[in-house]
Amino acid sequence: MKHAAADTLNYFSDLFAAHQVRWVVVGALAANAYRLQTRTTTDLDLLVDLTEERYRAVRAELDGDAWSVHPTGGERREFPDIVRLRHTSYFPTDLLLAKTPYQVVAIQRARLLDPVALGFPLPYLSPEDVVVHKLLAYRFRDRDDIESLAKAGVPLDEEYIRHWCAEWEISDRWEEFRGSR
C-alpha cells in the first residue's frame, strides 16, 4: 500500500534533517499552499541544496531504503540536475538539485507552512518563487497555477518577480500574464 504524500514529505523532512540539507517544497504542492482550490499532482517536487558529498550520502541512504533512483539532466550523472525517485510504498518524488544562484535564494526565502496537516511546518516556496518557477516551466498547468494564485488574492512582491524574470530572460511571460489581467 502506498503512503500518502504527507508521509513521503515526513520521510524527506527526516532524511534532509539528518544530513543537514536545506530544501523546499516546489511544484503543484507549493502552489496548492497558497491558492483557494488545490489541484492534484502525481508526484512531489523538492528543491534541495546539496553539495556533491552530501548528495552521495543522501543517495546512499535512498538506495538503502529501497528507492529506485533515476538521475536525469546535466552531463554529470553522479551529480545530476534532477533525480526521479520511485518507491513501492512512498509517493513518487523528484529532487531538483539547486545549482543556480536563484535556486539558492528561493530556498533561503522559504516559508514554513503546514497546508497538508502534518502537525508540523515544512519549508515551501514563497508565493513569488512559485510564480517564478511556474514562469520558467510555462506549461499550460503552470500558467493556470499562476492564475489561481492571482484569483486567491495572494499578495506578491512584483519587483522581486520582475528581477528574476529579467535574470532568466522571461520577462515577456510575466508581462503577458500581467496584461491578461
Backbone bond lengths (Angstrom), bond angles and torsions (degrees), N, CA, C in turn:
res aa  C-N    CA-C-N  psi(-1)  N-CA   C-N-CA  omega(-1)  CA-C   N-CA-C  phi
1 M - - - 1.450 - - 1.531 109.15 -
2 K 1.313 116.55 132.58 1.462 121.29 179.85 1.518 110.76 -76.96
3 H 1.327 115.76 140.87 1.453 121.77 172.86 1.524 108.69 -75.83
4 A 1.300 116.06 155.00 1.458 121.03 175.44 1.519 109.73 -70.29
5 A 1.319 114.85 166.60 1.461 120.40 178.12 1.528 110.53 -57.17
6 A 1.316 117.24 -36.52 1.473 120.47 -179.17 1.526 111.10 -60.83
7 D 1.323 117.44 -40.78 1.468 120.73 178.08 1.529 110.85 -65.00
8 T 1.315 115.98 -37.11 1.457 120.44 179.48 1.525 110.02 -68.93
9 L 1.333 117.06 -40.42 1.463 120.50 175.63 1.525 110.53 -60.96
10 N 1.314 116.91 -40.52 1.464 121.47 177.88 1.535 110.29 -62.51
11 Y 1.329 116.60 -43.08 1.468 121.36 177.63 1.529 110.55 -56.78
12 F 1.346 116.03 -50.66 1.463 119.33 -177.34 1.519 112.11 -69.89
13 S 1.314 117.74 -32.79 1.462 120.06 175.68 1.523 110.36 -59.55
14 D 1.325 116.11 -45.93 1.471 120.63 178.13 1.529 111.71 -65.92
15 L 1.327 116.80 -43.70 1.464 121.46 -179.45 1.526 110.70 -60.51
16 F 1.326 116.32 -48.23 1.460 119.43 -177.39 1.526 111.81 -69.71
17 A 1.314 117.59 -34.33 1.470 120.49 176.28 1.528 109.93 -63.52
18 A 1.321 116.74 -42.23 1.461 120.80 -179.17 1.530 111.84 -63.46
19 H 1.330 116.43 -29.58 1.471 120.91 -178.09 1.534 112.29 -104.11
20 Q 1.314 116.53 8.59 1.469 122.39 179.48 1.527 111.48 52.61
21 V 1.322 115.26 50.98 1.453 122.62 -178.98 1.529 109.21 -105.92
22 R 1.338 115.55 129.22 1.462 120.35 173.90 1.528 107.81 -82.36
23 W 1.337 115.31 138.82 1.456 119.01 -175.66 1.519 109.25 -155.50
24 V 1.332 115.46 170.28 1.456 121.66 179.91 1.530 109.19 -156.01
25 V 1.330 116.04 144.86 1.463 122.21 174.38 1.527 107.87 -75.84
26 V 1.336 116.43 131.40 1.464 122.19 178.95 1.527 108.56 -126.76
27 G 1.311 117.73 -170.62 1.456 122.39 175.01 1.516 113.77 73.05
28 A 1.323 115.11 -155.17 1.466 121.27 -176.37 1.522 112.12 -60.34
29 L 1.320 116.26 -36.96 1.472 119.02 -179.09 1.527 110.93 -64.58
30 A 1.323 117.56 -37.90 1.467 120.48 176.66 1.525 110.17 -66.52
31 A 1.317 117.02 -43.31 1.469 120.12 177.43 1.524 110.57 -62.46
32 N 1.329 117.08 -39.03 1.465 121.09 179.18 1.522 112.45 -59.74
33 A 1.312 117.15 -28.55 1.465 121.07 -178.37 1.525 111.98 -64.86
34 Y 1.329 117.30 -20.70 1.462 120.93 -174.16 1.526 114.46 -115.59
35 R 1.297 119.62 -17.55 1.466 120.30 -173.99 1.519 111.64 -93.01
36 L 1.322 115.12 168.52 1.462 121.11 -177.92 1.527 112.03 -77.16
37 Q 1.319 116.71 -43.09 1.461 121.13 179.47 1.519 108.62 -116.01
38 T 1.331 115.95 126.20 1.457 119.56 -178.50 1.521 110.78 -79.60
39 R 1.312 114.91 158.65 1.459 120.02 174.20 1.518 107.55 -119.15
40 T 1.310 115.41 146.62 1.458 119.29 -179.93 1.524 109.43 -72.70
41 T 1.306 114.32 157.51 1.453 120.40 178.30 1.519 108.22 -140.38
42 T 1.312 115.50 153.44 1.463 119.93 -177.61 1.521 112.67 -97.11
43 D 1.341 116.26 -7.44 1.460 118.93 178.46 1.521 109.87 -156.26
44 L 1.319 114.90 168.08 1.459 121.67 173.79 1.522 107.37 -97.98
45 D 1.319 115.59 142.53 1.455 120.95 175.59 1.521 107.24 -119.65
46 L 1.329 115.53 124.44 1.461 121.85 -178.61 1.517 109.23 -127.09
47 L 1.331 115.87 128.65 1.456 121.87 175.70 1.520 106.97 -95.22
48 V 1.338 117.01 124.17 1.461 121.40 -174.32 1.525 110.85 -125.21
49 D 1.322 115.53 141.28 1.459 122.11 179.21 1.527 107.67 -103.63
50 L 1.332 115.04 95.40 1.462 122.09 -175.46 1.518 111.54 -120.30
51 T 1.307 116.34 138.35 1.454 120.09 165.66 1.532 106.68 -78.09
52 E 1.315 116.93 166.93 1.467 119.33 177.39 1.523 110.54 -60.36
53 E 1.334 116.66 -40.03 1.464 120.51 -179.56 1.530 110.80 -63.24
54 R 1.313 117.41 -45.43 1.474 119.91 179.16 1.523 110.89 -67.96
55 Y 1.329 116.59 -34.93 1.462 118.74 176.61 1.523 110.26 -59.52
56 R 1.329 116.77 -44.67 1.472 119.69 179.76 1.532 110.84 -61.53
57 A 1.331 117.81 -39.71 1.467 121.31 179.64 1.529 110.96 -67.57
58 V 1.321 116.56 -43.90 1.477 120.19 177.90 1.521 109.38 -64.68
59 R 1.326 117.20 -43.13 1.468 121.47 179.91 1.527 110.53 -59.88
60 A 1.318 117.88 -41.61 1.467 121.49 179.26 1.531 110.38 -62.98
61 E 1.315 116.67 -40.45 1.469 119.33 178.96 1.527 111.18 -68.74
62 L 1.332 117.21 -39.87 1.464 120.39 176.74 1.527 110.55 -61.34
63 D 1.329 116.59 -44.01 1.466 120.62 176.96 1.526 110.31 -59.59
64 G 1.328 117.13 -43.65 1.465 121.87 179.61 1.519 113.52 -65.84
65 D 1.342 116.55 -26.35 1.465 121.08 178.61 1.525 112.07 -93.48
66 A 1.322 116.86 15.16 1.472 124.17 173.78 1.526 114.22 68.92
67 W 1.329 116.98 28.47 1.461 120.08 172.38 1.520 108.43 -79.37
68 S 1.312 117.42 141.02 1.455 122.99 170.50 1.526 106.05 -86.57
69 V 1.320 117.50 117.81 1.457 123.15 -171.77 1.528 109.52 -109.46
70 H 1.343 116.18 122.44 1.459 121.57 -177.77 1.531 109.93 -126.09
71 P 1.336 117.89 94.45 1.466 120.40 177.56 1.529 110.49 -70.20
72 T 1.334 116.67 136.63 1.462 121.52 177.03 1.518 109.03 -139.78
73 G 1.311 115.92 164.33 1.458 120.58 176.51 1.512 111.64 73.28
74 G 1.274 115.46 144.31 1.456 119.66 179.42 1.516 110.57 80.52
75 E 1.288 114.68 159.98 1.456 120.15 -178.32 1.522 112.18 -84.07
76 R 1.316 116.40 -20.49 1.464 119.66 -174.94 1.523 109.70 -105.09
77 R 1.289 117.19 103.49 1.461 120.95 -178.65 1.528 111.83 -69.10
78 E 1.333 118.03 -21.41 1.468 119.35 178.83 1.530 111.28 -76.48
79 F 1.347 117.34 -15.24 1.469 122.44 174.85 1.534 107.28 -145.61
80 P 1.342 115.68 72.70 1.468 121.27 -170.32 1.534 112.67 -76.78
81 D 1.327 114.59 173.95 1.466 121.02 174.91 1.532 110.84 -81.96
82 I 1.331 115.28 -39.40 1.469 121.93 -177.06 1.520 108.63 -133.75
83 V 1.328 115.79 141.44 1.459 121.22 176.47 1.523 107.43 -126.45
84 R 1.321 115.89 117.11 1.469 121.07 177.45 1.528 107.52 -90.02
85 L 1.330 114.97 124.51 1.456 121.09 -177.16 1.523 110.23 -115.54
86 R 1.321 115.89 133.26 1.455 121.03 177.12 1.524 108.09 -132.78
87 H 1.313 114.87 145.85 1.468 121.34 -177.41 1.514 107.43 -148.06
88 T 1.319 116.82 147.23 1.463 119.69 -179.20 1.522 112.35 -68.83
89 S 1.328 117.84 -21.96 1.469 120.58 -176.61 1.523 115.23 -112.19
90 Y 1.328 118.18 -13.86 1.459 120.78 -175.81 1.521 111.77 -114.78
91 F 1.312 114.29 163.37 1.452 122.96 179.32 1.530 109.16 -67.46
92 P 1.339 118.80 138.82 1.466 120.20 177.65 1.532 110.40 -56.42
93 T 1.323 116.12 138.87 1.454 121.21 -174.98 1.525 110.16 -137.99
94 D 1.331 115.14 138.40 1.458 121.22 173.74 1.517 108.48 -114.68
95 L 1.322 115.87 127.91 1.462 121.66 174.64 1.517 108.11 -99.00
96 L 1.316 116.56 126.69 1.458 122.80 174.81 1.519 106.33 -105.07
97 L 1.315 116.96 115.24 1.461 120.46 -177.51 1.523 109.91 -81.34
98 A 1.320 115.82 123.59 1.469 121.91 -178.19 1.523 109.60 -68.19
99 K 1.333 115.25 115.95 1.458 120.01 -178.99 1.525 112.57 -129.87
100 T 1.324 116.89 1.05 1.470 120.06 179.24 1.522 109.05 -118.80
101 P 1.322 116.71 156.29 1.471 119.21 176.06 1.536 111.85 -56.47
102 Y 1.344 116.74 -39.29 1.468 118.76 179.32 1.527 111.35 -59.95
103 Q 1.318 117.73 -45.32 1.463 120.25 -178.36 1.524 111.56 -61.31
104 V 1.308 117.26 -38.44 1.470 120.99 178.25 1.522 109.92 -65.48
105 V 1.337 117.09 -42.92 1.465 121.26 177.53 1.524 110.19 -62.10
106 A 1.336 117.48 -43.24 1.466 120.98 -179.95 1.526 111.12 -59.56
107 I 1.321 117.46 -39.71 1.463 120.89 177.60 1.525 109.96 -66.37
108 Q 1.314 117.16 -41.87 1.464 121.06 179.87 1.528 112.09 -63.59
109 R 1.336 117.25 -29.89 1.465 122.29 -178.53 1.528 113.23 -87.84
110 A 1.302 117.35 6.10 1.472 121.44 -176.73 1.521 111.50 -53.53
111 R 1.320 114.12 148.79 1.466 121.88 174.72 1.522 108.08 -111.02
112 L 1.323 116.00 135.89 1.466 119.79 177.15 1.520 108.30 -82.85
113 L 1.335 115.63 118.50 1.466 122.55 -177.41 1.521 109.35 -137.36
114 D 1.326 115.23 160.20 1.466 120.77 174.72 1.523 110.54 -133.22
115 P 1.334 118.14 59.60 1.466 119.85 -178.23 1.520 114.29 -73.00
116 V 1.326 118.75 -14.60 1.470 120.40 179.48 1.518 111.69 -102.00
117 A 1.336 116.86 13.72 1.470 123.67 174.11 1.527 113.16 55.46
118 L 1.320 115.69 49.92 1.460 120.38 175.37 1.524 111.23 -76.96
119 G 1.317 115.79 -23.89 1.455 120.15 -175.15 1.515 111.80 98.58
120 F 1.332 116.91 -1.76 1.457 122.01 175.05 1.528 107.61 -152.46
121 P 1.327 116.88 149.66 1.472 119.66 -176.84 1.522 113.05 -78.28
122 L 1.323 114.13 152.24 1.455 122.89 174.80 1.526 108.58 -125.80
123 P 1.328 117.99 158.18 1.467 120.05 179.68 1.534 111.61 -77.45
124 Y 1.321 115.50 126.35 1.465 123.06 177.73 1.520 108.74 -121.23
125 L 1.327 116.13 150.29 1.453 119.54 173.29 1.523 109.87 -54.74
126 S 1.317 116.57 146.81 1.459 120.60 170.93 1.530 107.33 -66.61
127 P 1.336 118.46 159.87 1.468 119.40 178.56 1.530 112.61 -57.47
128 E 1.345 116.75 -38.68 1.467 119.86 178.76 1.522 111.17 -62.65
129 D 1.324 117.02 -39.80 1.464 119.91 -179.97 1.526 111.63 -72.98
130 V 1.326 117.29 -29.88 1.474 119.19 171.97 1.529 108.12 -59.88
131 V 1.333 116.54 -46.19 1.468 120.72 -179.58 1.526 110.53 -60.94
132 V 1.321 117.90 -47.69 1.469 120.31 -179.01 1.530 110.38 -61.46
133 H 1.333 117.83 -45.12 1.465 120.18 178.31 1.528 111.24 -60.20
134 K 1.313 116.13 -41.79 1.469 120.41 -179.42 1.528 110.77 -68.68
135 L 1.331 117.57 -36.36 1.464 120.19 176.09 1.525 111.08 -67.20
136 L 1.320 117.78 -34.07 1.465 120.90 177.50 1.529 111.24 -66.00
137 A 1.323 116.99 -44.85 1.470 120.64 -178.91 1.530 110.50 -74.46
138 Y 1.305 116.36 -47.05 1.470 126.79 171.70 1.525 115.79 54.05
139 R 1.319 116.27 36.26 1.462 120.43 170.96 1.528 107.64 -82.94
140 F 1.322 117.31 171.38 1.466 120.04 -179.67 1.525 110.67 -55.68
141 R 1.324 117.01 -46.32 1.468 119.69 -177.87 1.525 111.59 -65.34
142 D 1.330 117.23 -28.97 1.464 120.51 177.29 1.524 110.71 -69.74
143 R 1.323 116.31 -42.73 1.471 119.82 176.93 1.522 109.99 -63.73
144 D 1.327 117.00 -38.09 1.464 121.31 176.92 1.533 110.81 -64.66
145 D 1.324 116.87 -38.15 1.466 120.70 177.32 1.531 111.22 -62.11
146 I 1.332 116.87 -42.41 1.465 120.66 178.55 1.527 109.58 -63.19
147 E 1.310 116.11 -44.56 1.471 120.61 179.14 1.525 110.94 -60.91
148 S 1.320 117.63 -39.64 1.465 120.37 -179.26 1.526 111.74 -66.18
149 L 1.342 117.37 -33.04 1.464 120.22 175.31 1.524 110.02 -66.92
150 A 1.323 116.68 -41.08 1.471 120.40 178.65 1.532 110.44 -63.66
151 K 1.331 116.91 -43.38 1.468 120.84 179.43 1.520 111.89 -63.60
152 A 1.332 116.68 -29.72 1.465 120.91 179.28 1.528 111.15 -77.96
153 G 1.324 116.89 -7.79 1.454 120.48 179.07 1.522 113.56 73.34
154 V 1.324 116.47 26.10 1.466 120.68 -179.96 1.531 108.37 -67.37
155 P 1.335 117.75 121.54 1.467 118.82 177.41 1.533 110.71 -67.95
156 L 1.326 115.38 137.61 1.459 121.12 -176.71 1.524 110.74 -126.74
157 D 1.308 116.29 141.91 1.457 122.76 172.50 1.531 106.13 -84.33
158 E 1.338 115.81 92.68 1.459 120.07 -174.30 1.522 112.30 -67.92
159 E 1.308 118.08 -28.46 1.465 120.29 177.42 1.533 109.98 -62.91
160 Y 1.329 115.97 -42.90 1.461 121.11 177.60 1.530 109.59 -61.74
161 I 1.323 118.01 -45.84 1.472 121.61 179.99 1.526 109.88 -61.92
162 R 1.334 117.44 -46.22 1.470 120.69 179.68 1.534 111.09 -60.28
163 H 1.329 116.59 -40.36 1.473 120.12 179.29 1.528 110.65 -58.10
164 W 1.336 117.20 -51.29 1.467 118.96 -176.35 1.524 112.30 -73.75
165 C 1.329 117.04 -28.98 1.467 118.71 173.87 1.530 109.97 -63.75
166 A 1.332 116.91 -40.52 1.467 120.13 177.44 1.530 110.42 -64.54
167 E 1.333 117.05 -42.63 1.471 120.68 178.73 1.527 111.42 -59.59
168 W 1.337 116.92 -40.65 1.459 121.57 -177.75 1.529 112.67 -89.41
169 E 1.342 115.95 -0.99 1.470 121.72 -178.55 1.527 112.01 58.56
170 I 1.330 114.95 45.38 1.460 121.32 177.73 1.537 110.80 -127.31
171 S 1.321 116.39 24.41 1.467 120.63 -179.06 1.523 111.45 -58.02
172 D 1.340 116.86 -33.24 1.456 119.91 179.55 1.528 111.56 -60.66
173 R 1.310 117.91 -33.94 1.469 121.35 179.29 1.532 110.72 -66.99
174 W 1.328 115.64 -43.94 1.469 120.12 178.83 1.528 109.85 -65.12
175 E 1.328 116.91 -43.29 1.459 120.24 179.98 1.524 111.14 -65.54
176 E 1.313 116.95 -37.48 1.472 120.53 175.82 1.527 110.23 -60.01
177 F 1.319 115.95 -46.08 1.468 119.70 178.14 1.517 110.66 -61.91
178 R 1.327 117.74 -47.39 1.474 122.42 -178.23 1.534 109.85 -61.69
179 G 1.340 117.23 -37.85 1.457 121.38 -179.64 1.519 113.79 -70.56
180 S 1.332 115.86 -24.62 1.470 119.73 -179.50 1.519 112.75 -82.18
181 R 1.308 117.21 -5.57 1.474 121.05 -177.18 1.502 111.73 -93.74
